[in-house]
Amino acid sequence: MSSSTVNRAGPREWGGLAVLSLPTVLLGLDVTVLYLALPSLAEDLRPSSTEALWIMDAYGFLIAGFLITMGTLGDRVGRRKLLMIGVAAFGAVSAVAAFSDSTELLIASRAALGIAGATLMPSTLALISNMFADPRQRSVAIGVWATSFALGMALGPVVGGAVLAHFWWGSAFLVAVPVAIVTLVAAPLLIPEYRAPRGGRFDLLSVVLSLIAILPVVYAVKRVAKDGLGTATIGAAVIGLVFAVLFVRRQGKLASPLLDVRLFTDRTFSAALSVLLVGLVGVGGSMLLITQQLQLVEGLPPVEAGLWMGPPALMMFVAAIGAPLVARRVPPGIVVAVTLALSTFGYVLLTQVDAAGGVALIVIGFGLVYLGLGAIAALGTDLVVGAAPPEKAGSASAMSETVQELGLALGVAILGSLATAVYRDRADDDIPAGTPPEVAEAAGDSLAGASSVADRMPDGWLDQAREAATSGLHMAMLVAAVGSLVLSLLSAVALRHIGVIGGGEPQADEAVLDGAAATEGAARSEV
């Protein structure tokens, strides 16, 4: 079956894609919008250091924990229905967060936003797989979707700075309210409903096992970046891995599993997930370190630093839209391999950044890194979703999002810890003898700590600390460059069996498209 025999999407479906992009941008926005609001928030609510961490992290923890559950739930109850429930909850809880008068209420609101966010991510991606049965159109639509989340993350500091210039810190959350209203009004008009024809029983024990498997692992990789390896971190990782084994074993025994582990027997599905996981490790770590470099070393205010991240975000957008178009004539494995090779060159450029000033080099190097991100996010996600049967699209979408969340967290943990170790090694050697212990501890811990005690250190010492932090960046980017080069070579091999998009897929993929075309017709009848 060629792509020409599949029902092609029309104006209504492309309008529906625009609607689906709104909550996706909102999810990315909520990740970074607090970066600027945290100081004024802390002055108002006075959270402890631990509470401040939970204000920032509760959102991401709960999204990661509930993605698999919500992806399967959408397959059972209806993907558009779950999307609308999630959007309504996200808007309502955002209003609660905006007017929180205590740290506890704000943390609870952030956790609730994470659960609501977990309903949106797999629902939007799975609905795209129903609306765009033609593989060429679907790849472009997923490219648009893939850039929406990153666009939201890039806009977070800019939007946060704009609203905080005129309003209180809670106003940063109220951006979600008009987005939720527009989505709730437009979704029934432009987005078809879909639910799996044979959902089966929803296994609550699997939900519990998945949470106990995912949450401790995410906690461990986030904490290791801040505190290093410790008993609590190792214990959390072990607990998560043990329950992951129990979760997988239970899924293999259920007639209607929460996650169909048989999906991993598909070579395309497993290879694409692996590329997404490993590729996001480098991006997650470099995103953290580049943001710190722009603000703490280059001395840019957060809003200006966010604006300098605009050109790399544009590069990612170009790659996410362009890669699927190129993959119509060039096999996706080659497209991914070439763009990852360009990312490797970007990482190498970042190893040449000078502490005395290197904004232009940062923008060019990080732009090339984002070029690879756009390609693997669009093509990798398309391959994952396309390899799954239509009734499992929600579950496959959730797996795609889960490995990307885990990859970002691992990148922060691995590359962030490496850069910190290099900084501490150099900074400890440069701290003058006789420095008060509390000052030495702050200066030797991080560049942020060194900046806070710069007035109690000798003249010129902060410049040495900036050079030490830049050395940490160089080492982390060198490791990322090696990883990106290896992944580029492996992608060319692991994805070599995949033909050009829409140009004669293997028989198994044709069955998927047949099913998608049939279910799209059924879905339209439910609108």
DOSEDO-888698 format. One record per residue (C-alpha): chain; residue in three letters; x, y, z; residue number from 1. Coordinates in Angstrom, 2 decimals, m for minus. Layout:
<nodes>
- c,r,x,y,z,k
- A,ALA,X,Y,Z,NUM
...
</nodes>
This chain:
<nodes>
- c,r,x,y,z,k
- A,MET,0.00,0.00,0.00,1
- A,SER,1.38,3.40,m0.94,2
- A,SER,0.77,6.55,0.97,3
- A,SER,m1.53,7.72,m1.81,4
- A,THR,m4.20,5.19,m0.76,5
- A,VAL,m4.34,6.58,2.78,6
- A,ASN,m6.83,9.32,3.61,7
- A,ARG,m4.83,12.54,3.54,8
- A,ALA,m5.36,15.20,6.16,9
- A,GLY,m7.16,18.37,5.14,10
- A,PRO,m7.57,21.89,6.58,11
- A,ARG,m9.52,20.60,9.57,12
- A,GLU,m6.69,18.28,10.64,13
- A,TRP,m4.03,20.99,10.21,14
- A,GLY,m6.22,23.33,12.24,15
- A,GLY,m6.47,20.59,14.86,16
- A,LEU,m2.67,20.37,14.91,17
- A,ALA,m2.52,24.09,15.73,18
- A,VAL,m4.89,23.46,18.64,19
- A,LEU,m2.79,20.52,19.87,20
- A,SER,0.32,22.69,19.74,21
- A,LEU,m1.14,25.13,22.28,22
- A,PRO,m1.09,22.82,25.32,23
- A,THR,2.26,21.42,24.17,24
- A,VAL,3.82,24.91,24.20,25
- A,LEU,2.18,25.47,27.58,26
- A,LEU,3.83,22.36,29.04,27
- A,GLY,7.28,23.55,27.98,28
- A,LEU,6.55,27.04,29.23,29
- A,ASP,5.70,25.75,32.69,30
- A,VAL,9.08,24.02,32.98,31
- A,THR,11.10,27.25,32.76,32
- A,VAL,8.70,30.08,33.57,33
- A,LEU,9.61,29.88,37.28,34
- A,TYR,13.31,30.48,36.63,35
- A,LEU,12.75,34.23,36.89,36
- A,ALA,9.85,34.09,39.36,37
- A,LEU,11.70,32.11,42.03,38
- A,PRO,13.48,35.07,43.71,39
- A,SER,10.30,37.12,44.23,40
- A,LEU,8.39,33.95,45.10,41
- A,ALA,10.98,33.09,47.73,42
- A,GLU,10.77,36.61,49.20,43
- A,ASP,6.98,36.28,49.51,44
- A,LEU,6.53,32.67,50.71,45
- A,ARG,10.00,32.20,52.29,46
- A,PRO,10.41,28.48,51.46,47
- A,SER,13.32,26.49,52.86,48
- A,SER,15.99,25.32,50.42,49
- A,THR,14.36,21.87,50.31,50
- A,GLU,10.91,23.36,49.71,51
- A,ALA,12.31,25.56,46.93,52
- A,LEU,13.68,22.45,45.21,53
- A,TRP,10.29,20.76,45.44,54
- A,ILE,8.57,23.84,44.01,55
- A,MET,10.81,23.49,40.95,56
- A,ASP,10.94,19.66,40.72,57
- A,ALA,7.45,18.44,41.73,58
- A,TYR,6.09,19.31,38.27,59
- A,GLY,8.68,17.27,36.35,60
- A,PHE,8.58,14.35,38.81,61
- A,LEU,4.84,13.83,38.48,62
- A,ILE,4.83,14.26,34.69,63
- A,ALA,7.46,11.54,34.35,64
- A,GLY,5.69,9.28,36.82,65
- A,PHE,2.24,9.40,35.24,66
- A,LEU,3.07,9.46,31.50,67
- A,ILE,2.69,5.71,30.94,68
- A,THR,m0.51,5.57,32.99,69
- A,MET,m2.12,8.50,31.19,70
- A,GLY,m1.04,7.30,27.76,71
- A,THR,m2.85,4.00,28.27,72
- A,LEU,m5.82,5.67,29.98,73
- A,GLY,m6.31,7.86,26.91,74
- A,ASP,m6.42,4.75,24.72,75
- A,ARG,m9.20,3.38,26.96,76
- A,VAL,m11.43,6.39,27.75,77
- A,GLY,m10.80,8.49,24.65,78
- A,ARG,m7.80,10.62,23.76,79
- A,ARG,m9.68,13.86,23.10,80
- A,LYS,m11.71,13.41,26.28,81
- A,LEU,m8.57,12.92,28.36,82
- A,LEU,m6.94,15.90,26.64,83
- A,MET,m9.86,18.16,27.51,84
- A,ILE,m10.01,16.91,31.10,85
- A,GLY,m6.26,17.52,31.42,86
- A,VAL,m6.42,21.00,29.88,87
- A,ALA,m9.31,22.02,32.15,88
- A,ALA,m7.44,20.71,35.20,89
- A,PHE,m4.22,22.42,34.10,90
- A,GLY,m5.95,25.79,33.77,91
- A,ALA,m7.78,25.48,37.08,92
- A,VAL,m4.73,24.34,39.05,93
- A,SER,m2.62,27.08,37.45,94
- A,ALA,m5.05,29.63,38.91,95
- A,VAL,m4.70,27.98,42.33,96
- A,ALA,m0.89,28.10,42.03,97
- A,ALA,m1.03,31.77,41.04,98
- A,PHE,m2.82,32.73,44.23,99
- A,SER,m1.04,30.31,46.59,100
- A,ASP,m0.44,31.91,49.96,101
- A,SER,1.75,29.15,51.40,102
- A,THR,4.68,27.03,50.27,103
- A,GLU,2.73,23.82,50.90,104
- A,LEU,m0.14,24.89,48.66,105
- A,LEU,2.26,25.90,45.89,106
- A,ILE,4.11,22.57,46.04,107
- A,ALA,0.80,20.68,45.95,108
- A,SER,m0.31,22.81,42.99,109
- A,ARG,2.92,22.10,41.11,110
- A,ALA,2.45,18.37,41.73,111
- A,ALA,m1.13,18.55,40.47,112
- A,LEU,0.08,20.45,37.39,113
- A,GLY,2.50,17.59,36.74,114
- A,ILE,m0.32,15.02,36.83,115
- A,ALA,m2.46,17.18,34.55,116
- A,GLY,0.53,17.69,32.25,117
- A,ALA,0.99,13.93,31.99,118
- A,THR,m2.49,13.68,30.45,119
- A,LEU,m1.62,16.24,27.78,120
- A,MET,1.68,15.00,26.35,121
- A,PRO,0.70,11.49,25.18,122
- A,SER,m2.83,12.60,24.27,123
- A,THR,m1.62,15.28,21.85,124
- A,LEU,0.89,12.97,20.16,125
- A,ALA,m1.49,10.01,19.93,126
- A,LEU,m4.21,12.21,18.42,127
- A,ILE,m1.76,13.34,15.76,128
- A,SER,m1.21,9.69,14.81,129
- A,ASN,m4.99,9.35,14.27,130
- A,MET,m5.45,12.62,12.40,131
- A,PHE,m2.49,12.12,10.03,132
- A,ALA,m2.62,8.59,8.63,133
- A,ASP,m0.47,9.51,5.63,134
- A,PRO,3.13,8.84,6.76,135
- A,ARG,4.54,11.92,5.02,136
- A,GLN,1.98,14.26,6.55,137
- A,ARG,2.31,12.57,9.93,138
- A,SER,6.09,13.08,9.99,139
- A,VAL,5.70,16.81,9.32,140
- A,ALA,2.92,17.11,11.92,141
- A,ILE,5.08,15.39,14.53,142
- A,GLY,7.90,17.74,13.59,143
- A,VAL,5.65,20.70,14.39,144
- A,TRP,4.59,19.03,17.65,145
- A,ALA,8.20,18.26,18.61,146
- A,THR,9.23,21.91,18.35,147
- A,SER,6.25,23.17,20.34,148
- A,PHE,7.49,21.86,23.69,149
- A,ALA,11.01,23.22,23.20,150
- A,LEU,9.56,26.53,21.98,151
- A,GLY,7.63,26.74,25.24,152
- A,MET,10.79,26.07,27.24,153
- A,ALA,12.65,28.78,25.31,154
- A,LEU,9.82,31.26,25.83,155
- A,GLY,9.54,30.54,29.57,156
- A,PRO,12.18,33.01,30.82,157
- A,VAL,11.07,35.66,28.30,158
- A,VAL,7.38,35.38,29.21,159
- A,GLY,8.24,35.16,32.90,160
- A,GLY,10.35,38.30,32.71,161
- A,ALA,7.66,40.19,30.78,162
- A,VAL,4.83,39.46,33.21,163
- A,LEU,7.02,39.95,36.31,164
- A,ALA,7.94,43.42,35.07,165
- A,HIS,4.31,44.47,35.64,166
- A,PHE,2.66,41.93,37.96,167
- A,TRP,3.34,39.64,40.94,168
- A,TRP,5.08,36.24,40.72,169
- A,GLY,1.79,34.31,40.52,170
- A,SER,0.96,35.98,37.21,171
- A,ALA,3.46,33.64,35.53,172
- A,PHE,1.01,30.78,36.12,173
- A,LEU,m2.02,32.63,34.74,174
- A,VAL,m0.66,32.38,31.17,175
- A,ALA,m2.15,28.87,31.18,176
- A,VAL,m5.72,30.05,31.68,177
- A,PRO,m6.42,31.64,28.24,178
- A,VAL,m4.59,28.75,26.54,179
- A,ALA,m6.83,26.27,28.35,180
- A,ILE,m9.99,28.19,27.38,181
- A,VAL,m9.05,28.35,23.68,182
- A,THR,m8.17,24.65,23.63,183
- A,LEU,m11.44,23.63,25.32,184
- A,VAL,m13.47,25.65,22.82,185
- A,ALA,m11.59,24.59,19.67,186
- A,ALA,m10.85,20.92,20.42,187
- A,PRO,m14.41,19.56,19.87,188
- A,LEU,m14.60,21.45,16.58,189
- A,LEU,m11.27,20.42,15.04,190
- A,ILE,m10.01,17.28,16.80,191
- A,PRO,m11.62,13.84,16.31,192
- A,GLU,m12.15,11.47,19.20,193
- A,TYR,m10.46,8.07,19.34,194
- A,ARG,m10.48,5.21,21.80,195
- A,ALA,m9.14,1.68,21.46,196
- A,PRO,m11.92,m0.72,20.34,197
- A,ARG,m10.97,m3.32,22.98,198
- A,GLY,m9.58,m1.48,25.99,199
- A,GLY,m9.76,m4.27,28.56,200
- A,ARG,m9.51,m3.88,32.33,201
- A,PHE,m7.43,m1.00,33.68,202
- A,ASP,m4.91,m2.57,36.07,203
- A,LEU,m4.42,m0.32,39.12,204
- A,LEU,m1.60,m2.46,40.50,205
- A,SER,0.36,m1.78,37.31,206
- A,VAL,m0.16,1.94,37.87,207
- A,VAL,1.28,1.66,41.38,208
- A,LEU,4.23,m0.43,40.18,209
- A,SER,4.99,2.04,37.36,210
- A,LEU,5.02,4.95,39.78,211
- A,ILE,7.30,3.19,42.25,212
- A,ALA,9.58,2.23,39.34,213
- A,ILE,9.82,5.64,37.67,214
- A,LEU,9.67,8.20,40.50,215
- A,PRO,12.68,6.90,42.52,216
- A,VAL,14.82,6.68,39.37,217
- A,VAL,13.93,10.24,38.31,218
- A,TYR,14.58,11.40,41.88,219
- A,ALA,17.98,9.66,41.89,220
- A,VAL,19.20,11.15,38.62,221
- A,LYS,18.05,14.64,39.63,222
- A,ARG,19.62,14.44,43.09,223
- A,VAL,22.96,13.07,41.88,224
- A,ALA,23.47,16.28,39.89,225
- A,LYS,23.08,18.35,43.07,226
- A,ASP,24.39,16.11,45.86,227
- A,GLY,26.50,13.48,44.12,228
- A,LEU,26.28,9.75,44.79,229
- A,GLY,25.06,9.02,48.30,230
- A,THR,23.22,6.33,50.19,231
- A,ALA,19.80,7.90,49.58,232
- A,THR,20.46,8.38,45.86,233
- A,ILE,21.73,4.84,45.31,234
- A,GLY,18.90,3.42,47.41,235
- A,ALA,16.28,5.27,45.35,236
- A,ALA,17.81,4.01,42.10,237
- A,VAL,17.86,0.42,43.35,238
- A,ILE,14.23,0.61,44.51,239
- A,GLY,13.19,1.99,41.14,240
- A,LEU,15.03,m0.70,39.19,241
- A,VAL,13.60,m3.51,41.35,242
- A,PHE,10.04,m2.29,40.82,243
- A,ALA,10.74,m1.76,37.12,244
- A,VAL,11.52,m5.48,36.86,245
- A,LEU,8.30,m6.31,38.76,246
- A,PHE,6.34,m3.97,36.50,247
- A,VAL,7.68,m5.53,33.30,248
- A,ARG,7.02,m9.07,34.58,249
- A,ARG,3.42,m8.20,35.42,250
- A,GLN,2.83,m6.60,32.02,251
- A,GLY,3.91,m9.82,30.33,252
- A,LYS,1.20,m11.75,32.20,253
- A,LEU,m1.75,m9.41,31.61,254
- A,ALA,m4.20,m9.70,28.74,255
- A,SER,m4.61,m5.89,28.76,256
- A,PRO,m1.32,m4.51,30.09,257
- A,LEU,m0.70,m0.91,31.06,258
- A,LEU,2.36,m1.05,28.78,259
- A,ASP,2.52,m3.69,26.05,260
- A,VAL,6.13,m4.88,26.38,261
- A,ARG,5.78,m6.70,23.07,262
- A,LEU,6.25,m3.31,21.41,263
- A,PHE,9.94,m3.59,22.27,264
- A,THR,10.27,m6.63,20.00,265
- A,ASP,9.80,m4.27,17.04,266
- A,ARG,13.32,m3.30,15.93,267
- A,THR,12.26,0.16,14.74,268
- A,PHE,10.45,0.93,18.00,269
- A,SER,13.40,m0.09,20.20,270
- A,ALA,16.06,1.56,18.04,271
- A,ALA,14.18,4.86,17.83,272
- A,LEU,13.60,4.90,21.61,273
- A,SER,17.31,4.30,22.18,274
- A,VAL,18.27,7.19,19.90,275
- A,LEU,15.84,9.49,21.71,276
- A,LEU,17.13,8.47,25.14,277
- A,VAL,20.84,8.83,24.40,278
- A,GLY,20.43,11.91,22.22,279
- A,LEU,18.54,13.79,24.93,280
- A,VAL,21.30,13.09,27.48,281
- A,GLY,23.67,15.47,25.70,282
- A,VAL,20.97,18.07,25.12,283
- A,GLY,19.77,18.01,28.74,284
- A,GLY,23.25,18.53,30.17,285
- A,SER,24.30,21.17,27.65,286
- A,MET,21.05,23.11,28.12,287
- A,LEU,21.76,23.43,31.84,288
- A,LEU,25.42,24.35,31.41,289
- A,ILE,24.90,26.82,28.56,290
- A,THR,22.19,28.62,30.54,291
- A,GLN,24.58,28.93,33.49,292
- A,GLN,27.41,30.06,31.20,293
- A,LEU,25.35,32.87,29.73,294
- A,GLN,24.14,34.14,33.10,295
- A,LEU,26.99,33.45,35.54,296
- A,VAL,30.04,33.72,33.27,297
- A,GLU,28.87,36.12,30.56,298
- A,GLY,26.86,38.09,33.13,299
- A,LEU,23.67,38.33,31.08,300
- A,PRO,20.34,38.88,32.86,301
- A,PRO,17.89,35.95,32.51,302
- A,VAL,15.67,37.65,29.94,303
- A,GLU,18.62,38.55,27.70,304
- A,ALA,20.05,35.04,28.11,305
- A,GLY,16.67,33.67,27.08,306
- A,LEU,16.66,35.86,23.98,307
- A,TRP,20.10,34.61,22.97,308
- A,MET,18.62,31.09,23.10,309
- A,GLY,16.21,32.14,20.35,310
- A,PRO,18.50,31.43,17.34,311
- A,PRO,19.27,27.85,18.53,312
- A,ALA,15.53,27.30,19.04,313
- A,LEU,15.01,28.46,15.44,314
- A,MET,17.62,25.92,14.28,315
- A,MET,15.72,23.19,16.09,316
- A,PHE,12.48,24.29,14.44,317
- A,VAL,14.11,24.18,11.00,318
- A,ALA,15.46,20.68,11.67,319
- A,ALA,12.18,19.36,13.11,320
- A,ILE,10.24,20.52,10.06,321
- A,GLY,12.97,19.95,7.47,322
- A,ALA,14.17,16.49,8.58,323
- A,PRO,10.83,14.76,7.80,324
- A,LEU,10.78,16.44,4.37,325
- A,VAL,14.34,15.30,3.61,326
- A,ALA,13.46,11.81,4.88,327
- A,ARG,11.00,11.47,2.01,328
- A,ARG,14.04,11.06,m0.28,329
- A,VAL,16.82,10.04,2.12,330
- A,PRO,16.41,7.16,4.64,331
- A,PRO,15.66,8.49,8.16,332
- A,GLY,18.68,6.70,9.62,333
- A,ILE,20.98,8.71,7.36,334
- A,VAL,19.19,11.98,8.14,335
- A,VAL,19.52,11.34,11.89,336
- A,ALA,23.17,10.31,11.53,337
- A,VAL,24.11,13.44,9.54,338
- A,THR,22.33,15.86,11.88,339
- A,LEU,23.93,14.18,14.90,340
- A,ALA,27.31,14.59,13.21,341
- A,LEU,26.55,18.32,12.92,342
- A,SER,25.63,18.29,16.62,343
- A,THR,28.99,16.72,17.33,344
- A,PHE,30.67,19.68,15.62,345
- A,GLY,28.48,21.98,17.73,346
- A,TYR,29.68,20.32,20.94,347
- A,VAL,33.29,20.69,19.73,348
- A,LEU,32.72,24.42,19.17,349
- A,LEU,31.41,24.72,22.73,350
- A,THR,34.69,23.29,24.01,351
- A,GLN,36.34,26.44,22.60,352
- A,VAL,34.19,28.95,24.49,353
- A,ASP,36.33,31.49,26.35,354
- A,ALA,35.42,32.76,29.83,355
- A,ALA,36.34,36.27,28.69,356
- A,GLY,33.47,36.37,26.21,357
- A,GLY,31.99,33.85,23.83,358
- A,VAL,28.28,34.54,23.31,359
- A,ALA,28.51,34.26,19.51,360
- A,LEU,30.32,30.92,19.71,361
- A,ILE,27.79,29.66,22.25,362
- A,VAL,24.89,30.56,19.96,363
- A,ILE,26.47,28.89,16.91,364
- A,GLY,27.59,25.76,18.76,365
- A,PHE,24.34,25.31,20.67,366
- A,GLY,22.42,25.99,17.46,367
- A,LEU,24.13,22.97,15.86,368
- A,VAL,23.35,20.90,18.96,369
- A,TYR,19.69,21.89,18.65,370
- A,LEU,19.79,20.99,14.95,371
- A,GLY,20.38,17.38,15.94,372
- A,LEU,17.72,17.62,18.65,373
- A,GLY,15.11,18.76,16.16,374
- A,ALA,15.86,15.87,13.81,375
- A,ILE,15.85,13.09,16.43,376
- A,ALA,12.80,14.54,18.21,377
- A,ALA,10.77,14.63,14.98,378
- A,LEU,11.98,11.47,13.22,379
- A,GLY,12.57,9.42,16.38,380
- A,THR,9.11,10.17,17.73,381
- A,ASP,7.52,9.51,14.33,382
- A,LEU,9.25,6.12,14.12,383
- A,VAL,8.15,5.17,17.65,384
- A,VAL,4.51,6.11,17.08,385
- A,GLY,4.44,4.68,13.55,386
- A,ALA,5.78,1.31,14.71,387
- A,ALA,2.88,0.82,17.15,388
- A,PRO,m0.62,m0.33,16.15,389
- A,PRO,m3.26,2.45,16.32,390
- A,GLU,m4.86,1.17,19.53,391
- A,LYS,m1.45,1.35,21.25,392
- A,ALA,m0.54,4.84,20.00,393
- A,GLY,m1.17,6.42,23.40,394
- A,SER,1.06,3.89,25.14,395
- A,ALA,3.79,4.31,22.49,396
- A,SER,3.55,8.09,22.74,397
- A,ALA,3.93,7.86,26.51,398
- A,MET,7.05,5.71,26.14,399
- A,SER,8.52,8.25,23.73,400
- A,GLU,7.91,11.06,26.22,401
- A,THR,9.15,9.00,29.17,402
- A,VAL,12.53,8.20,27.62,403
- A,GLN,12.95,11.85,26.60,404
- A,GLU,12.20,13.03,30.15,405
- A,LEU,14.64,10.42,31.49,406
- A,GLY,17.27,11.41,28.92,407
- A,LEU,17.05,15.08,29.90,408
- A,ALA,17.32,14.19,33.60,409
- A,LEU,20.28,11.87,32.97,410
- A,GLY,22.00,14.60,30.96,411
- A,VAL,21.70,17.06,33.84,412
- A,ALA,22.95,14.41,36.27,413
- A,ILE,25.89,13.12,34.20,414
- A,LEU,27.18,16.22,32.43,415
- A,GLY,26.21,18.55,35.27,416
- A,SER,28.06,16.41,37.80,417
- A,LEU,31.11,16.20,35.53,418
- A,ALA,31.26,19.98,35.06,419
- A,THR,30.80,20.52,38.80,420
- A,ALA,33.61,18.09,39.61,421
- A,VAL,36.01,19.93,37.29,422
- A,TYR,35.00,23.28,38.79,423
- A,ARG,35.49,22.10,42.36,424
- A,ASP,38.88,20.59,41.58,425
- A,ARG,40.18,23.83,40.06,426
- A,ALA,38.45,26.20,42.46,427
- A,ASP,39.74,24.41,45.56,428
- A,ASP,43.31,24.89,44.35,429
- A,ASP,42.75,28.63,43.80,430
- A,ILE,41.10,29.51,47.13,431
- A,PRO,43.62,31.58,49.14,432
- A,ALA,44.87,30.26,52.46,433
- A,GLY,43.16,31.81,55.46,434
- A,THR,39.78,32.21,53.75,435
- A,PRO,36.95,31.79,56.31,436
- A,PRO,35.55,28.22,56.11,437
- A,GLU,31.99,29.24,55.22,438
- A,VAL,33.27,31.49,52.43,439
- A,ALA,35.65,28.82,51.13,440
- A,GLU,32.84,26.25,51.12,441
- A,ALA,30.51,28.48,49.10,442
- A,ALA,33.25,29.54,46.67,443
- A,GLY,34.46,26.00,46.12,444
- A,ASP,31.00,24.47,45.66,445
- A,SER,29.76,26.24,42.53,446
- A,LEU,30.10,29.42,40.49,447
- A,ALA,26.76,30.61,41.88,448
- A,GLY,28.18,30.19,45.38,449
- A,ALA,31.38,31.98,44.39,450
- A,SER,29.37,34.90,43.03,451
- A,SER,27.46,35.20,46.31,452
- A,VAL,30.68,35.61,48.34,453
- A,ALA,32.74,37.51,45.74,454
- A,ASP,32.88,40.61,47.96,455
- A,ARG,34.70,38.57,50.63,456
- A,MET,37.31,37.15,48.26,457
- A,PRO,40.43,38.83,46.81,458
- A,ASP,40.10,41.00,43.71,459
- A,GLY,40.20,38.95,40.53,460
- A,TRP,39.25,35.69,42.21,461
- A,LEU,35.78,35.63,40.65,462
- A,ASP,37.42,35.70,37.21,463
- A,GLN,39.37,32.59,38.22,464
- A,ALA,36.11,30.96,39.32,465
- A,ARG,34.56,31.77,35.94,466
- A,GLU,37.52,30.17,34.19,467
- A,ALA,37.11,27.09,36.37,468
- A,ALA,33.42,26.88,35.44,469
- A,THR,34.30,27.28,31.76,470
- A,SER,36.79,24.41,32.10,471
- A,GLY,33.94,22.31,33.48,472
- A,LEU,31.83,23.25,30.47,473
- A,HIS,34.67,22.24,28.13,474
- A,MET,35.01,18.78,29.70,475
- A,ALA,31.26,18.13,29.67,476
- A,MET,30.94,19.23,26.04,477
- A,LEU,33.89,17.02,25.04,478
- A,VAL,32.16,14.00,26.56,479
- A,ALA,28.90,15.02,24.84,480
- A,ALA,30.75,15.34,21.51,481
- A,VAL,32.12,11.81,21.81,482
- A,GLY,28.67,10.48,22.74,483
- A,SER,27.01,12.33,19.86,484
- A,LEU,29.55,10.98,17.36,485
- A,VAL,29.06,7.40,18.58,486
- A,LEU,25.27,7.83,18.44,487
- A,SER,25.55,9.20,14.90,488
- A,LEU,27.40,6.09,13.76,489
- A,LEU,25.04,3.76,15.62,490
- A,SER,21.98,5.50,14.16,491
- A,ALA,23.21,4.89,10.63,492
- A,VAL,23.49,1.17,11.48,493
- A,ALA,20.50,0.61,13.79,494
- A,LEU,18.04,2.49,11.56,495
- A,ARG,19.42,1.36,8.19,496
- A,HIS,16.50,m1.03,7.60,497
- A,ILE,13.97,1.83,7.49,498
- A,GLY,13.07,3.12,4.05,499
- A,VAL,12.25,6.68,3.07,500
- A,ILE,9.05,8.06,4.60,501
- A,GLY,6.03,7.20,2.49,502
- A,GLY,8.12,5.35,m0.04,503
- A,GLY,7.37,1.69,0.49,504
- A,GLU,7.39,0.65,4.13,505
- A,PRO,7.86,m2.93,5.34,506
- A,GLN,4.73,m5.05,5.43,507
- A,ALA,4.30,m4.66,9.19,508
- A,ASP,4.23,m0.90,8.81,509
- A,GLU,1.68,m1.19,6.01,510
- A,ALA,m0.62,m3.01,8.42,511
- A,VAL,m0.24,m0.18,10.86,512
- A,LEU,m1.21,2.35,8.20,513
- A,ASP,m4.19,0.22,7.14,514
- A,GLY,m5.34,0.19,10.76,515
- A,ALA,m4.72,3.89,11.16,516
- A,ALA,m6.78,4.71,8.08,517
- A,ALA,m9.66,2.55,9.31,518
- A,THR,m9.62,3.93,12.82,519
- A,GLU,m9.42,7.50,11.53,520
- A,GLY,m12.74,6.95,9.77,521
- A,ALA,m14.21,5.53,12.96,522
- A,ALA,m12.81,8.40,14.95,523
- A,ARG,m14.39,11.00,12.68,524
- A,SER,m17.80,9.40,13.22,525
- A,GLU,m17.49,10.05,16.97,526
- A,VAL,m16.99,13.81,16.63,527
</nodes>
